[in-house]
């Protein structure tokens, strides 16, 4: 869709009468998705949890819009997937024509646009509009009457990995305060390439361990420790994962309140972060990491 002038709102543009729209080069504006939120920083905070700035060209995310909300999915080969869900309740207005829209977008550019007034500013209103297949995603940000419009190119969505985490029995699960789990990961040697995660109904119960050129390091938490809100482990299970793939999940602990760490029978590690937003709503960010021994050739 055509973007509104910077001194005009997208609402005003979309509400022009037929004569005015005819004057605009006979361009028919069709919006299949429109959402508004009074505090753009809530969106920035959630999406930053899955974003990685390591790629020079920016990180691509698959965007899936349904009546329940907007899901952003990022992947690294076949071994890592991060998802952030913006539930419909976060928005003051949320309108979708049809059942689903799906496309890819440069997440790095999206976050740059959302932060155009600075990340410390709380009261930046955001409006998101999408005209359908092939159209740009249009963002309108407003702070104290100053309006900025950004049009982000969308790309055709491709298939995403289906980890189907629940298809394999979930044998071990713990729920921890995010700060405690972050402290445990920070104690590890991040020059190592791999990390072993152990969960067990018997000692040592919970262990993170790395081994590399600088030596080995391990962090243990006993079952009765105050760091656990819940400890449900049926069998002794340990798997090794590429440490770099856990980087985004560990970074996201910094903005999370709690984390549920699970391991299924196939060895897939799931970290679900609970984020308390400024508007008191709860959002979830999920990470799935495949074990090193099950990694397939790409």
N, C-alpha and C positions, 0 to 999 in steps of 0.2 A: 504493500500500500504506500501511497504518497505520504511523506511525513509532514506534519503541521509545521508552520513557520515557528521560529523560536519564540516569538512574541504572542503566539496563539496556542491554545490548548488543543490536544487531539480531540477532545469532546466537541469543541467548537467546529473543528474541521469536519468531523463525522456528521454533525447536525446541520450542515449547510443544506439549503433547500435545493430542489432539482435544478433550478436555473444556475445557481452558483456552481454546482458540481459539473454542469455542462460546460461552464466557462473554464473549468480546470482541465482542459484538454480532453474532455469527454471521458475522464478516467473514473471508472466505477470502483468505488471503495467498498470492499466486502471484508468484514471482520468476522472471523470464525472463533476467535478467542480474545477476551478482554478481562483483565484483572487489575485491581487497584489495592494498594496498601499504603497506610499513612506513614509507615516507618521503614524505609528501604534498608536500613541497617540490619533488620531482622533477616532479610533475604541474603544480604552480603555475608552475615555471620555464618549462616547454615551452609551456603555454597562454598565458602572458604574452607570448610572442614574437609571437603573432598578434592580441593584444588591442589595441584602440584605445579610449582613454578620452574621446574627443572627443564622443561622443553622450551627451546628457543622460539619456536614458531607458535607456542601457546598450546594449551591442552584442549582437546576436543571432547565434548560431552554429548551423549544422546539425551534428548529432551522428550519426555512422554507426558502428554497432557490428557487427563481424564476428568470426569466430574468430581472425583475425589481430591484432585490436586495435581501438582506438577512434580514429576520425578526426573532428577538429573542422574545420569549413569556415566561413570568414567571407568576405563579399563586399561590394563597393562598386559598385553598378550592374553594368554589363556589362564594366567595364574592369579590375577588380581582384579577385583571389581569393588568400586565404591559407589554408593547410592545415597542421595540426599532427597528427602521428600518434603515438599512444601504443601502441606495439607490445605484444603479449601478454606478451613476455618481461620487461617492466618490472614486472609484477605478481607477487606471491607466490601469488595465487589468481585465476583468470579462468575464469568459467563462463557460457556462453551457450546457452540453449535455442533451437534454430532456427538459421537461416542468417544473419539480419540483423535489426537493429532500427534505426530511423531516426526522429529527431524534432528539433525546434528547442528551443533553450534560451537564456536570457539569460546570456551568457558573463561579463558584468561581475558579476552576482550570484554566479555559480559561483565566480569568483576571490575575491570577498569572503568567501564561506563557507570556502574553502580557507585563507584567511589569517586566520581568526578567532583563532588563537593567536599571530599575528605571523609575518612572513615569515622572521625570523631563526632560528626554531625548527626544528631538523633532524628531531627524532624525534617527529613527529606521524603516527600511523597513520591510514590512510584506508580506509574501506569504502564501495563504491558499489553501490547496488541499484536495480533498475528492474523494475516489475511488468508492463510492456507498454503497449500503446497507450492514451493518455489518462492514465496514471498519472504521479505525480511521480517525479523522480529523487531518491533519498534518499542523502544523504551522512552517514556517521558518522565523526567525527574523535575521536581519543583521544590525550591527552597526560598521562603520569604518572597514569593512572587516572581522569582527568577526561574525561567523554564529552559531546560535543555532536552533536546530530542536526539536519540541515537538509533540508527538503523543497523542491525547486525545481520549479515548474510547467513542464511540457513542452508544446510546441505541435506541431501537425501539420507535418511537413516539406514543403517545396515544392521544386520543381526547382532545382538549382544550375547555374550556368554550366558548360559543358563546353568548356574551352579546348583540349582535345585537342592538347596541345603537340607531341607526337611525330608527329601526322598531317602536319605540314609539316616539310620537311627542316631539321635543325639544322645550321646552317652555321658557327657560331662558338661556341666554348666556352672559358672560362678557369676555373681553380681558384686561389683566393687565400686567404691567411690572412685571417680575418675582420677582424682589427684593421687591416690595411692598407686594406681596402676601406672600412671605417668612416672611417678618416682621410681618404680621398679624398672621400667624401660630405660630411664635416664641413667641408671646405675650400670647398664650394660656397656660393653666395648663396641661402639658403633663403627669401628674400623673393621670389624668382623663382617663376613659376608652372609653368615647364617645365624639363626637363633632357634633354639630348641624350646618348645613349650611342653611342659609336663603337667598333667592333672591326674590326681589319684585319690582314692578314698583312704589311702595309707600314706605315712610319711614318705617323701617330703610334702605331699599334698599339692602344692602349687610351686612350680619352679620355672624361671626363665634363665636360659644359659647361652652364652656365646663363647666361641673359641676362635682365636686368630693369632696373627703374628705378635701381638702385644701380650698374649697370654689368654687365660680363660677367666670368665666371670660368671657368677650365678647369683640369682636372687630367689630366696625361698620365703613363702608365707605359710605358716601353719594353719590348719583348718579352723582353729578357734580364734584366729586373729580378728581384731576389730575391723580390719580392712574389708572383710567380706560381709555383705548384706545377706547373701545366700550362697551356700556351697552344696552343690548336688553333683557328686561324682560317683559313678557306678563301677568303673574299672580304671586300672592304671593305663594311661594313654600318653604317649609323647610322639611328637612329630617335629621335623625340622623345616623351617621356612626361610626364604630369602629375606634377609633383614631389611633390605632397601624397600621391599614391598610393604613392610609394616610401617614405614615412615609416615605416610599420610594418616594412618589410623592413630599413631602415637601423637602426631601434631594436633589432631582433632580433640584429643583428651584435654587439651588446654582450655577449650570452651565448653566442655561437657560437664554434666553433673554426676552421672553414673555411667557405668559401662557393663554390659553383659557379654561375657566371653564364653563362647561355646565351641565344642569340637564334635564333629559327627564321626560316624564309624569309618568314613572314607578319609578322614584326616583333615578335611576342610576346616579352617579356622574362621569363626565368625566373631566380629566385634561390633556390637550394637551400642551406639552412643546415644544417651538421652540428653537433649539440650533444652534448658529452660530459657525461653525467649523473653525479651524485655516486656512483651505484652502478656506475660504469664502463661502463654500457650506452651505446649510441649512438642518438640520435634525430634525425629529420629534420623540418625545417619548410620548406615550399615557398611561394613567392609567384609569381604570374603577373600581369603587367601588360600590357595592350593598348596599342599605340602610339596617339598622339593622332590621327593621320591616319585610322586605321581605326575610331575610336570611333563606335558607332552611337547614334542617338537613342534615349533611354529613354522 
